[in-house]
Amino acid sequence: MCIFCKIVEKELPSNTVLENEEFMAFHDIYPKAPIHVLVIPKKHVESFHEVDSDTMAKMTPFIQEVARTLGVDKTGYRLVTNIGSDGGQEVLHLHFHLLGGGKLRWDHGHGDDPHKAL
């Protein structure tokens, strides 16, 4: 059983933000922004590449509700999912990182100004 499934089953603690029968949102233990929450389906799905459209259709309004609950729906936030080892996925359970709470940097790694590219 993966670490997120153990959190869903309450075998491990979490700082839960929002939860319903199908989804759960909790604070990341290694935050990369003032607000850094993980949003997961309770049903084990390995990654975005494996998820079905019905789950994503239901997950979208849940993520939007999490953003409202955290107060970042008006100011803005970043939503990221990593897929596979090359994509940086560390836990093989679909999860979205919702980051916000301030102006977020975007490090492209090549120093280009994306506004000048347009």
C-alpha positions in Angstrom: 0.0 0.0 0.0 1.4 3.4 -1.0 1.9 6.3 1.5 -1.1 8.2 0.1 -3.4 5.2 0.5 -2.2 4.9 4.1 -3.2 8.5 4.6 -6.6 7.9 3.0 -7.0 4.9 5.4 -6.0 7.0 8.4 -3.0 4.8 9.0 -0.8 7.9 8.7 -1.7 11.4 9.9 -2.2 14.3 7.6 -3.1 18.0 7.9 -6.3 17.7 5.9 -7.7 20.8 4.2 -10.8 19.2 2.6 -12.1 15.7 2.1 -15.2 14.0 0.6 -16.0 10.4 -0.3 -13.8 10.4 -3.4 -11.0 13.0 -2.9 -8.7 14.4 -0.2 -6.5 17.5 0.1 -3.8 17.8 2.7 -0.7 20.0 3.3 2.6 18.8 1.8 5.1 18.0 4.5 7.9 19.7 2.5 6.2 22.9 1.2 7.6 24.7 -1.8 5.4 27.7 -1.4 3.5 29.5 1.4 0.5 27.3 0.5 1.4 23.8 -0.8 -1.4 21.2 -0.7 -1.6 17.8 -2.3 -4.9 16.8 -3.9 -5.5 13.1 -4.4 -8.2 10.7 -5.4 -8.9 8.2 -2.6 -9.0 5.4 -5.1 -5.5 4.4 -6.0 -4.5 5.6 -9.5 -0.8 5.5 -10.3 -0.5 8.8 -12.3 -2.3 11.2 -14.6 -1.4 9.0 -17.5 -3.5 6.2 -15.9 -6.5 8.2 -14.7 -10.0 7.9 -16.3 -12.0 10.9 -17.5 -14.8 10.4 -15.0 -12.4 10.7 -12.1 -10.9 13.9 -13.6 -14.3 15.3 -14.3 -15.2 14.9 -10.6 -11.7 16.0 -9.4 -11.8 19.3 -11.1 -14.6 20.9 -9.0 -13.0 19.4 -5.9 -9.7 21.1 -6.7 -11.5 24.4 -7.3 -13.2 24.0 -3.9 -9.8 23.5 -2.3 -8.5 26.7 -3.9 -11.6 28.6 -2.5 -11.1 27.0 0.9 -7.5 28.2 0.9 -8.4 31.6 -0.3 -6.2 31.5 -3.5 -9.1 31.2 -6.0 -9.0 35.0 -6.6 -5.3 35.7 -6.2 -4.0 32.8 -8.3 -2.3 29.5 -7.8 -0.3 26.8 -9.6 -1.5 23.3 -10.2 1.1 20.7 -11.1 1.2 16.9 -11.4 4.4 15.0 -12.1 4.2 11.8 -14.2 6.8 9.1 -14.0 10.4 9.2 -12.8 11.5 11.6 -15.6 8.7 13.9 -14.7 9.7 14.0 -11.0 6.9 11.8 -9.6 8.0 10.5 -6.2 4.8 8.8 -5.0 3.1 6.5 -7.4 -0.4 7.7 -6.6 -2.0 10.5 -8.7 -1.6 13.8 -6.9 -1.8 17.4 -7.8 0.3 20.0 -6.1 -1.7 23.2 -5.5 0.8 26.0 -4.7 -0.1 29.6 -3.9 -0.1 32.2 -1.1 2.3 34.6 -2.9 4.0 35.4 -6.2 5.4 32.1 -7.5 8.6 31.9 -9.4 8.9 30.0 -12.6 12.4 28.7 -13.2 12.7 27.5 -16.8 16.3 26.7 -16.3 17.4 28.6 -19.4 17.1 32.3 -18.3 14.8 33.3 -21.1 12.1 35.9 -20.4 8.8 34.2 -21.6 7.2 37.7 -22.2 9.9 38.6 -24.7 9.3 35.4 -26.6 5.8 36.4 -27.6 
